[in-house]
Amino acid sequence: MLIKGNQVITITEARELLGDESVGMTDEEVQKLIEDFDLIAQYTIKLVQIFK
């Protein structure tokens, strides 16, 4: 499975989507959240392709 490492959303955009949840988060924490969710999404897409 090839996992892409390109940025899918900016930290500013992520903070807008997260709203109040991002108030106490550092930029590094938001970036880690972006990376984690992107990895989960890519993995899930690959699983769906395998099982369909």
Phi and psi restraints in degrees (value plus and minus 20) as a CYANA .aco file:
   2 LEU   PHI    -116.2   -76.2
   2 LEU   PSI      99.9   139.9
   3 ILE   PHI    -122.2   -82.2
   3 ILE   PSI     102.4   142.4
   4 LYS   PHI     -99.0   -59.0
   4 LYS   PSI     120.6   160.6
   5 GLY   PHI    -126.2   -86.2
   5 GLY   PSI     -14.0    26.0
   6 ASN   PHI     -92.9   -52.9
   6 ASN   PSI     129.7   169.7
   7 GLN   PHI     -91.2   -51.2
   7 GLN   PSI     108.8   148.8
   8 VAL   PHI    -119.3   -79.3
   8 VAL   PSI     -40.1    -0.1
   9 ILE   PHI    -175.3  -135.3
   9 ILE   PSI     126.4   166.4
  10 THR   PHI    -100.1   -60.1
  10 THR   PSI     142.3   182.3
  11 ILE   PHI     -82.5   -42.5
  11 ILE   PSI     -58.9   -18.9
  12 THR   PHI     -82.6   -42.6
  12 THR   PSI     -65.0   -25.0
  13 GLU   PHI     -83.3   -43.3
  13 GLU   PSI     -60.7   -20.7
  14 ALA   PHI     -83.8   -43.8
  14 ALA   PSI     -61.6   -21.6
  15 ARG   PHI     -82.1   -42.1
  15 ARG   PSI     -58.3   -18.3
  16 GLU   PHI     -82.8   -42.8
  16 GLU   PSI     -63.1   -23.1
  17 LEU   PHI     -88.8   -48.8
  17 LEU   PSI     -58.3   -18.3
  18 LEU   PHI     -93.7   -53.7
  18 LEU   PSI     -46.4    -6.4
  19 GLY   PHI      41.6    81.6
  19 GLY   PSI    -152.2  -112.2
  20 ASP   PHI     -82.3   -42.3
  20 ASP   PSI     -43.4    -3.4
  21 GLU   PHI     -82.5   -42.5
  21 GLU   PSI     -46.2    -6.2
  22 SER   PHI    -112.7   -72.7
  22 SER   PSI     -22.5    17.5
  23 VAL   PHI     -76.1   -36.1
  23 VAL   PSI     -65.5   -25.5
  24 GLY   PHI    -112.1   -72.1
  24 GLY   PSI     -12.5    27.5
  25 MET   PHI    -114.4   -74.4
  25 MET   PSI     122.4   162.4
  26 THR   PHI     -99.3   -59.3
  26 THR   PSI     145.9   185.9
  27 ASP   PHI     -79.9   -39.9
  27 ASP   PSI     -56.8   -16.8
  28 GLU   PHI     -84.8   -44.8
  28 GLU   PSI     -59.2   -19.2
  29 GLU   PHI     -86.9   -46.9
  29 GLU   PSI     -60.5   -20.5
  30 VAL   PHI     -85.5   -45.5
  30 VAL   PSI     -62.6   -22.6
  31 GLN   PHI     -81.3   -41.3
  31 GLN   PSI     -62.7   -22.7
  32 LYS   PHI     -82.6   -42.6
  32 LYS   PSI     -61.0   -21.0
  33 LEU   PHI     -82.2   -42.2
  33 LEU   PSI     -63.5   -23.5
  34 ILE   PHI     -79.0   -39.0
  34 ILE   PSI     -69.1   -29.1
  35 GLU   PHI     -82.6   -42.6
  35 GLU   PSI     -62.6   -22.6
  36 ASP   PHI     -83.2   -43.2
  36 ASP   PSI     -67.2   -27.2
  37 PHE   PHI     -86.1   -46.1
  37 PHE   PSI     -56.7   -16.7
  38 ASP   PHI     -84.4   -44.4
  38 ASP   PSI     -63.4   -23.4
  39 LEU   PHI     -82.6   -42.6
  39 LEU   PSI     -64.5   -24.5
  40 ILE   PHI     -80.5   -40.5
  40 ILE   PSI     -63.8   -23.8
  41 ALA   PHI     -83.5   -43.5
  41 ALA   PSI     -65.2   -25.2
  42 GLN   PHI     -83.1   -43.1
  42 GLN   PSI     -62.7   -22.7
  43 TYR   PHI     -83.0   -43.0
  43 TYR   PSI     -62.9   -22.9
  44 THR   PHI     -83.7   -43.7
  44 THR   PSI     -62.1   -22.1
  45 ILE   PHI     -80.7   -40.7
  45 ILE   PSI     -63.5   -23.5
  46 LYS   PHI     -82.0   -42.0
  46 LYS   PSI     -61.8   -21.8
  47 LEU   PHI     -84.0   -44.0
  47 LEU   PSI     -61.4   -21.4
  48 VAL   PHI     -81.8   -41.8
  48 VAL   PSI     -61.9   -21.9
  49 GLN   PHI     -83.5   -43.5
  49 GLN   PSI     -55.9   -15.9
  50 ILE   PHI     -89.3   -49.3
  50 ILE   PSI     -62.2   -22.2
  51 PHE   PHI    -113.3   -73.3
  51 PHE   PSI     -20.4    19.6
